[in-house]
Amino acid sequence: MNGLVLLIIGVALLVCGYIFYGRWLCKQWGVGESKEATPAHTMEDGIDYVPAPAPVLMGHHFSSIAGAGPITGPISAAGLGFGWLACTLWIIIGGIFFGGVHDFGALFASVRHGGKSIGEIISANMSKRAKRLFIIFAYLTLILVVAAFASIVAGTFGATYVDGVLDVAASTSQARVAMVSLLFILIAIVFGFCVYRRNAPMSVASVIGVAAIVAIIAIGMNFHPIYLPSSTWMYIVGLYIIIASVTPVWILLQPRDYLSSFLLYAMLALAVVAVVVARPSMESLPVLNTPGNTTPVFPVLFTTIACGAISGFHSLVSSGTTSKQLDKETDAKPIAYGGMLLECVLAILTLCAVAYAYSWNAAHPDMALKGATAIFGGGIAGMIDPSRGATYDILYTLLVLTYSAFCLTSLDTATRLARFMFQEFWLDGSKGETPENVTGYKKVLSNPLVATVITVVLGIALGMNGYGKIWALFGSANQLLAALGLLAVAAWLGNVGKKNFMCWIPMFFMLAVTIASLIINTKTQIGLISAGGADWGPYVQAIVGVLLVVLAVVLAIEGVQTIFGKKKAAAK
């Protein structure tokens, strides 16, 4: 199979899914029927609830949900021996019928619940106990996300030291990325100030913003004096996300994500050009599965490729930050459903890059591309400049920069989401409790700064002390979040008399994937413990794995009783 043909077929199917299935979902759910303004207007506070134009919010949403997922997922799946066709089928079917429904439904449900999170939607439509269980689980998952993405960003910025001596040649790319990223934050603040406080026209500001991006890239490529180890960058990143999580969204989050979206769109365009130019053969990858591969396609494929098909993290973004900035209800489809399908395109492009990289590695074992960053960046840059000259070096640096922008955006969004979760755990939304009107310990623990500092300290500490030892749990935990997000949406739709059957198959399938994956992983960890010499990682994975299975079963039973119990009651 030719990579260009695969891309054309994939994009055509995704476009059809957006037009026809997306339109059908809007009709079934009544999107746009409400005459009330969105929470961004009715609850506008200048901090978290701030209406944003659709292009700006699309930039935030897409940057946040993408992260490293649609790149690392397909690369990992290929590394496990799963074929290009198996991966592509899951990306397309999953994106249209699973992930798109999940993201769109979570955003729409949150908008109809005052911009509240999935936890509050569960509380309103299932029970307060279910809400608390969900929030604890979601918060711990977000801590793991903060730890992982902080480590990825710090590693992308961190200079290389050999026996305590700086290796400048090996650190140039990292220093360039770090310099451009710091300058990017600066121009984002200026952009936000000009647009939201000086009422600069968005079109003019966008043109100037893009020109500024080009300028800071040129500066960073030629002037990059900051060479710091990854450990130092971890502390700097921790301080940054504390500030980013509590500042009003118009100062940093909205403008930075909007401007970074241009980088991301440029990366997509560059990847498309690469595939058109090189037309890579997919033959370096198996079609469905490598012969003799002992890794089971079910459930491993469906937890490995998450962000490119369906990811529970997306429901937290949709119901955490995006719903608080949605200007019009009708913007939900292009932002949530469209954003998910755009991520699917990135996942397919990544598969093409993997196929090229594997072919390159076979022909040039002494210059093999290893690791997600090198495979993606080197694969795309290599397709355009196979000679690996100056063009290759420039493109590779720009692609690594964009990859870092993905991770940094997801990192500060995850921190803000974790802050919301931590605050909501202590507040009773049914009684109208807010951080401003509660007293005592609730007043302290629901304070935005306190909640953020606790979150960041836990995340950075885990990131610096071996989060990788429990990272294997993330795939299962993330897909359990997806199943529970669909469960919450289905329960709400049923309660308000809307059709919710489009959530059933994705919900039950992801529950089955999660439980099967957790059982396999727990069995593996118990084997490691039994063999002796295990550190704390297998113990934590085994214990948490069992707890997550119990959580999945308990919430699934309660959700099914809510969904189908309502239908029986209505029938009577």
C-alpha positions in Angstrom: 0.0 0.0 0.0 1.2 3.5 -0.9 1.2 5.9 2.0 -0.4 8.7 -0.1 -3.3 6.4 -1.1 -3.8 5.4 2.5 -3.9 9.1 3.5 -6.4 10.1 0.8 -8.7 7.2 1.7 -8.4 8.0 5.4 -9.1 11.7 5.0 -12.1 11.1 2.7 -13.7 8.7 5.2 -13.1 11.1 8.1 -14.6 14.0 6.1 -17.7 11.9 5.4 -17.9 11.0 9.0 -17.7 14.7 10.1 -20.4 15.8 7.6 -22.9 13.0 7.9 -22.5 11.4 11.3 -21.6 14.7 13.0 -24.8 16.3 11.5 -26.8 13.3 12.7 -25.5 13.6 16.2 -26.4 17.3 16.3 -30.0 16.4 15.2 -30.4 13.6 17.7 -29.0 15.7 20.6 -30.6 19.0 19.8 -27.4 20.9 19.5 -28.1 24.6 19.0 -31.8 24.3 20.0 -31.3 26.1 23.4 -32.0 29.8 23.4 -29.8 30.4 26.4 -26.3 31.7 26.2 -23.4 29.4 26.9 -21.8 29.3 30.3 -18.9 31.3 28.9 -21.3 34.3 28.8 -23.7 33.5 31.7 -20.9 32.8 34.1 -18.2 34.9 32.7 -15.6 35.7 35.4 -12.6 36.9 33.4 -10.5 33.9 34.7 -11.9 30.5 33.7 -15.2 31.5 32.0 -14.2 33.6 29.0 -16.0 33.4 25.6 -13.5 32.8 22.8 -14.0 33.0 19.0 -14.2 29.6 17.4 -10.8 29.7 15.8 -9.1 30.6 19.1 -11.0 27.9 21.0 -10.2 25.4 18.3 -6.5 26.2 18.7 -6.8 25.6 22.5 -8.8 22.5 22.2 -6.9 20.8 19.4 -3.5 21.7 21.0 -4.6 20.3 24.4 -6.2 17.0 23.3 -3.4 16.2 20.8 -0.4 16.3 23.1 2.0 13.6 22.2 -0.7 10.9 21.9 -1.5 10.8 18.2 2.3 10.6 17.5 3.5 8.2 20.2 0.4 5.9 20.0 0.9 4.8 16.3 4.6 4.6 16.8 4.2 2.4 19.9 1.6 0.2 18.1 4.0 -0.3 15.2 6.8 -1.2 17.6 4.5 -3.8 19.1 4.1 -5.5 15.7 0.6 -4.4 14.9 0.0 -3.8 11.2 -0.7 -0.6 9.4 -4.1 -1.7 8.4 -5.1 -2.8 11.9 -3.9 0.6 13.2 -5.6 2.6 10.4 -9.0 0.8 10.8 -9.0 1.5 14.6 -8.0 5.2 14.0 -10.8 5.8 11.4 -13.6 3.7 13.0 -12.6 4.8 16.5 -12.4 8.4 15.6 -15.7 8.7 13.8 -17.9 6.4 16.1 -16.0 6.4 19.4 -13.7 9.4 20.0 -15.8 11.9 18.1 -19.0 10.9 20.0 -17.1 10.9 23.3 -15.5 14.4 22.8 -18.5 16.0 21.3 -20.9 14.5 23.9 -18.7 15.5 26.8 -18.5 19.1 25.6 -22.2 19.4 24.9 -23.2 17.8 28.2 -20.8 20.2 30.1 -22.2 23.2 28.3 -25.8 22.2 29.4 -24.4 21.7 33.0 -23.0 25.2 33.4 -19.5 24.3 32.1 -19.0 21.8 34.9 -16.8 18.8 34.6 -17.7 15.1 33.9 -17.6 14.6 37.7 -20.4 17.1 38.3 -22.4 15.6 35.3 -22.1 12.2 37.0 -23.2 13.7 40.3 -26.3 15.3 38.7 -27.3 12.3 36.7 -26.1 9.3 38.7 -25.0 9.9 42.4 -22.6 11.9 44.6 -20.8 8.7 45.4 -20.1 8.0 41.8 -18.9 11.6 41.4 -16.4 11.3 44.2 -15.1 8.0 42.9 -14.7 9.4 39.4 -12.9 12.6 40.6 -10.4 10.7 42.7 -9.6 8.4 39.7 -9.5 11.3 37.2 -7.3 13.4 39.5 -4.8 10.7 40.0 -4.7 10.0 36.3 -4.1 13.7 35.6 -1.2 13.7 38.1 0.3 10.9 36.0 -0.2 13.1 32.9 1.5 16.1 34.5 4.4 13.9 35.6 4.8 12.4 32.1 4.4 15.6 30.0 6.6 17.6 32.4 9.3 15.0 31.9 8.8 15.0 28.1 9.1 18.8 28.0 12.1 18.9 30.3 13.7 16.2 28.3 13.1 18.1 25.0 14.7 21.2 26.5 17.4 19.5 28.5 21.0 19.7 27.5 23.2 16.6 27.2 26.1 16.2 29.6 28.8 13.6 29.3 30.7 12.9 32.5 29.4 16.2 33.9 30.7 18.2 30.8 28.2 19.9 28.5 28.1 18.4 25.0 27.2 21.5 23.0 26.9 19.8 19.7 24.5 17.2 21.0 22.5 19.9 22.8 22.0 22.4 20.1 18.6 21.2 19.0 17.3 21.1 22.6 18.6 24.6 23.2 16.9 25.9 20.1 13.6 24.4 21.1 13.9 25.8 24.7 14.6 29.3 23.4 11.8 29.4 20.9 9.4 28.0 23.5 10.3 30.7 26.0 9.9 33.4 23.4 6.6 31.9 22.4 5.2 32.4 25.9 6.2 36.0 25.7 4.5 36.8 22.4 1.4 34.9 23.5 1.1 37.2 26.5 1.5 40.3 24.3 -1.0 38.8 21.8 -3.6 38.2 24.6 -3.1 41.7 25.9 -3.6 43.4 22.5 -6.7 41.3 21.6 -8.5 41.3 24.9 -7.4 44.6 26.5 -6.7 46.8 23.5 -9.4 45.3 21.2 -7.0 44.6 18.3 -8.8 43.0 15.3 -8.3 39.3 15.4 -7.4 39.1 11.8 -4.6 41.8 12.1 -3.4 40.3 15.4 -3.3 36.8 13.8 -1.1 38.0 10.9 1.2 39.8 13.3 1.2 36.8 15.6 2.2 34.4 12.8 5.0 36.8 11.7 6.2 36.9 15.3 6.3 33.1 15.4 8.5 33.1 12.3 10.7 35.8 13.9 11.2 33.9 17.2 12.0 30.7 15.3 14.7 32.5 13.4 16.0 34.0 16.6 15.9 30.7 18.4 17.6 28.9 15.6 20.6 31.3 15.7 20.6 32.5 19.3 20.1 29.9 22.0 22.4 30.5 25.0 20.4 28.5 27.6 21.9 25.1 28.2 20.3 23.6 31.3 20.0 19.9 32.4 16.6 18.3 32.4 16.3 18.3 36.2 16.6 22.1 36.3 14.0 22.4 33.5 11.6 20.2 35.6 11.6 22.9 38.3 11.2 25.7 35.8 8.3 23.8 34.1 6.7 23.2 37.5 6.8 27.0 38.3 5.4 27.8 34.8 2.4 25.5 35.1 1.6 26.8 38.6 1.4 30.3 37.1 -0.4 29.1 33.9 -3.1 27.3 35.9 -4.2 30.2 38.0 -3.9 33.1 35.6 -7.0 34.2 33.6 -7.3 32.2 30.4 -7.1 35.3 28.2 -3.6 36.2 29.4 -1.8 33.0 28.5 -3.9 29.9 27.8 -6.2 31.2 25.0 -3.5 33.2 23.1 -0.7 30.7 23.5 -2.8 27.8 22.4 -4.3 29.8 19.5 -0.8 30.8 18.2 0.6 27.3 18.8 -2.2 26.0 16.7 -0.6 27.6 13.7 2.6 25.6 14.4 0.5 22.5 14.6 -1.4 23.2 11.4 1.9 23.9 9.7 3.2 20.6 11.0 0.2 18.8 9.5 0.7 20.6 6.2 4.4 19.7 6.2 3.6 16.1 6.9 1.1 16.0 4.1 3.6 17.5 1.7 6.2 14.9 2.8 3.8 12.0 2.1 2.8 13.5 -1.3 6.5 14.0 -2.2 7.8 10.6 -1.0 4.7 8.4 -1.3 6.2 6.0 1.2 5.5 2.3 0.9 3.8 0.8 3.9 5.5 -2.5 3.2 8.0 -2.0 6.0 5.1 -2.6 8.4 3.0 -5.8 8.5 -0.6 -5.5 7.2 -2.5 -6.7 10.3 -0.1 -8.3 12.7 3.5 -9.6 12.7 3.5 -13.4 12.3 4.2 -15.0 15.6 3.6 -11.8 17.6 2.5 -12.8 21.1 1.2 -9.4 22.0 -2.7 -9.6 21.8 -4.3 -7.2 19.4 -7.2 -7.1 21.9 -7.0 -5.2 24.2 -3.4 -3.8 23.6 -4.0 -2.0 20.3 -7.0 -0.1 21.8 -5.0 1.1 24.8 -1.9 1.9 22.8 -3.6 4.1 20.1 -5.8 6.3 22.3 -5.5 10.0 21.3 -5.7 9.1 17.6 -9.0 7.2 18.1 -10.5 7.7 21.6 -9.0 9.1 24.7 -10.5 9.7 28.1 -8.3 12.8 28.6 -10.3 14.5 25.9 -13.5 14.4 28.0 -11.7 16.2 30.8 -10.5 18.9 28.3 -14.0 19.2 26.7 -15.8 19.5 30.0 -13.0 21.3 31.9 -11.6 24.2 29.9 -13.3 24.2 26.4 -16.9 24.2 27.7 -16.0 27.3 29.8 -14.9 29.2 26.7 -17.5 28.1 24.1 -19.0 31.2 22.5 -22.0 29.4 20.8 -23.4 26.0 21.2 -23.2 25.3 17.5 -19.4 25.7 17.8 -19.3 22.4 19.7 -19.4 20.2 16.6 -16.4 21.7 14.7 -14.3 22.1 17.8 -14.9 18.8 19.6 -16.0 16.4 16.8 -13.9 18.1 14.2 -10.9 18.4 16.5 -11.0 14.7 17.2 -11.1 13.8 13.5 -8.2 16.2 12.8 -6.2 14.3 15.4 -7.0 11.1 13.4 -5.4 12.6 10.4 -2.3 13.3 12.4 -2.3 9.7 13.6 -2.5 8.4 9.9 0.3 10.8 8.9 2.4 9.4 11.8 1.9 5.9 10.5 3.3 7.0 7.1 6.3 8.5 8.9 6.8 5.3 10.8 6.7 3.2 7.6 9.3 5.5 6.1 11.5 5.5 9.2 11.4 1.7 9.4 12.5 1.5 5.8 15.3 4.0 6.4 16.4 2.1 9.5 16.6 -1.2 7.5 18.8 0.4 4.9 20.9 2.6 7.3 21.3 0.7 10.6 24.2 2.9 11.6 21.9 6.0 11.4 18.7 4.4 12.7 15.9 6.7 13.9 15.1 5.6 17.4 12.5 7.0 19.8 9.2 8.7 19.1 10.6 12.2 18.5 13.3 10.9 16.1 10.9 8.5 14.2 8.3 11.2 13.7 10.6 14.2 13.1 13.2 12.3 11.2 10.6 10.4 9.2 8.8 13.6 8.0 12.0 15.5 7.5 13.6 12.6 5.7 10.8 12.2 3.3 11.4 15.8 2.2 15.2 15.8 2.3 16.4 12.1 2.1 20.0 13.4 1.7 19.8 14.6 5.3 21.3 18.0 4.5 20.6 21.5 5.9 16.9 21.3 5.0 16.6 18.1 7.0 18.2 19.7 10.1 15.9 22.7 10.0 12.8 20.7 9.5 13.8 18.2 12.2 14.2 21.1 14.7 10.9 22.6 13.7 9.1 19.3 14.1 10.6 18.7 17.5 9.6 22.2 18.5 6.0 21.5 17.4 6.1 18.2 19.3 7.2 20.1 22.4 4.4 22.7 21.8 1.9 19.8 21.8 3.2 18.5 25.1 3.6 21.9 26.8 0.0 22.8 25.9 -1.4 19.6 27.2 0.7 20.0 30.3 -0.7 23.3 31.5 -4.2 22.3 30.4 -3.9 19.0 32.4 -2.7 21.1 35.4 -5.7 23.4 35.2 -8.0 20.4 34.8 -6.5 18.7 37.9 -7.0 22.0 39.8 -10.7 22.0 38.8 -11.0 18.3 39.9 -9.3 19.0 43.2 -11.6 21.9 43.9 -14.8 20.1 42.9 -14.0 17.2 45.2 -14.4 19.4 48.2 -17.5 21.3 47.0 -21.1 20.2 46.7 -22.4 21.5 43.4 -26.0 20.6 44.2 -25.9 23.0 47.2 -24.3 25.8 45.1 -21.0 25.7 47.0 -18.2 27.6 45.5 -14.7 28.5 46.7 -16.0 31.9 47.6 -19.0 30.9 49.8 -17.6 28.0 51.7 -15.7 28.1 55.0 -13.2 26.1 57.1 -11.0 23.4 55.4 -13.2 23.6 52.3 -12.2 27.2 51.9 -8.5 26.3 52.0 -8.6 23.2 49.9 -10.8 24.7 47.2 -8.6 27.7 46.8 -7.3 27.8 43.2 -3.7 28.5 44.2 -3.6 25.8 47.0 -5.2 23.2 44.6 -2.7 24.1 41.9 0.4 23.9 44.1 -0.6 20.6 45.6 -1.2 19.2 42.1 2.1 20.5 40.7 4.2 19.3 43.7 2.7 15.8 43.3 3.2 15.8 39.5 6.7 17.1 39.4 7.8 14.8 42.3 6.4 11.8 40.5 8.0 12.9 37.3 11.4 13.2 38.9 11.2 9.9 40.8 10.2 7.3 38.3 6.7 7.8 36.9 7.8 5.3 34.2 7.5 2.5 36.8 3.7 2.9 36.8 3.2 4.4 33.3 2.0 1.1 32.0 -1.2 1.8 34.0 -1.9 5.0 32.0 -3.2 3.4 28.8 -5.9 1.4 30.8 -6.7 4.3 33.1 -7.1 6.7 30.2 -9.4 4.4 28.4 -11.4 3.8 31.6 -11.9 7.6 31.7 -13.2 7.3 28.1 -15.7 4.6 29.1 -16.9 6.6 32.1 -17.1 9.8 30.0 -19.4 8.0 27.6 -21.4 6.6 30.5 -21.9 10.1 31.9 -23.1 11.5 28.6 -25.4 8.5 28.0 -26.9 8.9 31.5 -27.5 12.6 31.0 -29.0 12.2 27.5 -31.3 9.5 28.8 -32.4 11.7 31.7 -33.3 14.6 29.4 -35.2 12.3 27.0 -32.6 12.4 24.2 -31.4 9.3 22.3 -28.3 7.9 23.7 -27.8 4.5 22.0 -24.9 5.9 19.9 -22.9 5.8 23.2 -23.7 2.2 24.1 -21.3 0.3 21.9 -18.3 2.6 22.4 -19.0 2.6 26.2 -19.3 -1.2 26.6 -16.4 -1.8 24.2 -14.1 0.6 26.1 -15.1 -1.0 29.4 -14.2 -4.4 28.0 -10.9 -3.1 26.7 -10.1 -1.5 30.1 -11.0 -4.5 32.2 -9.1 -6.9 30.0 -6.1 -4.7 29.9 -6.0 -4.2 33.6 -6.4 -7.9 34.2 -3.5 -8.7 31.9 -1.3 -6.0 33.4 -2.1 -7.0 37.0 -1.3 -10.7 36.2 2.1 -9.6 34.7 2.9 -7.5 37.8 2.0 -10.3 40.2 4.4 -12.5 38.2 7.2 -10.0 38.6 6.5 -9.8 42.3 6.5 -13.5 42.7 9.8 -13.8 40.9 11.4 -11.7 43.6 13.5 -8.5 43.5 10.7 -6.2 42.4 10.8 -2.6 43.4 7.7 -0.5 44.3 6.4 -0.2 40.7 4.9 -3.7 40.3 3.3 -3.5 43.7 1.6 -0.2 43.0 0.5 -1.4 39.5 -1.0 -4.6 40.9 -2.9 -2.8 43.7 -4.1 0.1 41.6 -5.0 -2.3 38.7 -7.4 -4.3 41.0 -8.9 -1.1 42.4 -9.5 0.2 38.9 -11.3 -3.0 37.8 -13.5 -2.7 40.9 -14.1 1.0 40.1 -15.0 0.2 36.5 -17.5 -2.5 37.6 -19.1 -0.4 40.3 -19.6 2.7 38.1 -20.7 0.6 35.1 -23.4 -1.1 37.2 -24.6 2.2 38.6 -24.6 3.8 35.2 -26.4 1.0 33.5 -29.0 1.0 36.2 -29.4 4.8 35.7 -29.6 4.5 31.9 -31.9 1.5 31.5 -33.8 2.1 34.8 -34.9 5.4 33.4 -36.1 3.8 30.2 -38.1 1.2 32.2 -39.6 3.9 34.3 -40.6 5.9 31.3 -42.1 2.8 29.7 -44.4 2.4 32.7 
